[in-house]
Amino acid sequence: MTINVTKAYLPPIAEYTAYLEGIWERSWLTNNGPLVQRLEADLSRYLDDTQVQFTSNGTIALQVAIKALDLNGEIITTPFSYVATTTAILWENCTPVFVDIEDRTFCLDATKIEAAITPRTSAILATHVYGYPCDVLAIEDIAHRHNLKVIYDGAHAFGVRVHGRSLLSYGDLSTCSFHATKLFHTVEGGAIVMNDKELARKIWLYKSFGHIGDEYFTIGVNGKNSEFHAAMGLCNLPRVPGFIEQRRALAAIYRQELAGLPLQFPEPTEESLEYNYAYFPVLFDSESRLLRVKEALAAQTVNTRRYFFPSLNQLPYHQGAPCPVSEDASRRALCLPFYQELTADQVRWVSQLVRNYHY
Ligand SMILES: *Cc1c(COP(=O)(O)O)cnc(C)c1O
């Protein structure tokens, strides 16, 4: 049986069809319908009473966020993220300026940010890699002193808490992805999370063509989402704490079964962290060993993912300054299969395969 690197959770179908019956009765399929409103309200409560705008995906969330904060010029960002973090900056006609990551959490290294600030810098866009938090307090301090905006790509950070608060509540805003491969999903979807009501209103307009009825306020785009996607979110959201518990248990088995191999695991030192176990990444001691294990697992129909590869300062269509830590991490990082429905025996089997081919 094939084991994929992730598997989307699907709720009992009757739960979803109960929502569908309501959609059929109302014939209200999209455009800020009652299920979208309910999901936004439930997400807001789950994320510490933040303002939440549900979007069609996590990439448009980044693009709308950059637009809504009126960013221009240079945006300091991380080379160790999914490609959408960088392409959203380029798409909005800004210049990504890559600052290297630190090697415990693989997040943007806050101690290296200030050296990269120029008069053209307008913001910092950092990713909470694998759900491990950036140094949000240090970044807040730098942004405050240099009058910069802060966006967090929180696509991996749903359910994470730090310093007693939702990780998505930091910065001027955070974006999230609710894609089928993420811990919490709405099939396709995403969100922009912030504390400022005015900003939330602006973002609502930007994601809804910039007009209300016959009144036209601003340019906009279609970044909203539908009742069908909201229904999936309403089914899945109450299960998130359970998902995190199941994943915590599976991660512990992996750690136990892989002990003794020269593998490195991310090691956040932040004591207040309440982690979401979004991924199970391991770093091999060389790229050739990673490739050998990856291929051997694939031959046994166990799929893993190089995540993130390549380092984003080395994209063919946009080169940035060298980032040796990120380049090295992207050559050696591999995400192992990790999802709630994985059994303890499957985790042991995958670990045994890693062990067998780790030579
Ligand atoms: C998944 C992901 C995105 C993109 O989200 P989509 O909903 O797929 O558009 C952006 N950034 C990171 C870090 C991601 O993991």
The ligand as an SDF file (V2000), in Angstrom:
LIG
                    3D

 15 15  0  0  0  0  0  0  0  0999 V2000
    1.1980   25.7750    1.2540 C   0  0  0  0  0  0  0  0  0  0  0  0
    2.0230   26.9810    1.4160 C   0  0  0  0  0  0  0  0  0  0  0  0
    1.7190   28.1860    0.7400 C   0  0  0  0  0  0  0  0  0  0  0  0
    0.6820   28.2820   -0.3290 C   0  0  0  0  0  0  0  0  0  0  0  0
   -0.6090   28.0510    0.0840 O   0  0  0  0  0  0  0  0  0  0  0  0
   -1.7270   27.6160   -0.9940 P   0  0  0  0  0  0  0  0  0  0  0  0
   -2.9700   27.5720   -0.1880 O   0  0  0  0  0  0  0  0  0  0  0  0
   -1.3400   26.2850   -1.5390 O   0  0  0  0  0  0  0  0  0  0  0  0
   -1.7730   28.6790   -2.0580 O   0  0  0  0  0  0  0  0  0  0  0  0
    2.4840   29.3030    1.0360 C   0  0  0  0  0  0  0  0  0  0  0  0
    3.5090   29.2540    1.8980 N   0  0  0  0  0  0  0  0  0  0  0  0
    3.8440   28.1160    2.5360 C   0  0  0  0  0  0  0  0  0  0  0  0
    4.9760   28.1400    3.5250 C   0  0  0  0  0  0  0  0  0  0  0  0
    3.1260   26.9410    2.3080 C   0  0  0  0  0  0  0  0  0  0  0  0
    3.4930   25.8080    2.9220 O   0  0  0  0  0  0  0  0  0  0  0  0
  1  2  1  0
  2  3  1  0
  2 14  2  0
  3  4  1  0
  3 10  2  0
  4  5  1  0
  5  6  1  0
  6  7  2  0
  6  8  1  0
  6  9  1  0
 10 11  1  0
 11 12  2  0
 12 13  1  0
 12 14  1  0
 14 15  1  0
M  END
$$$$
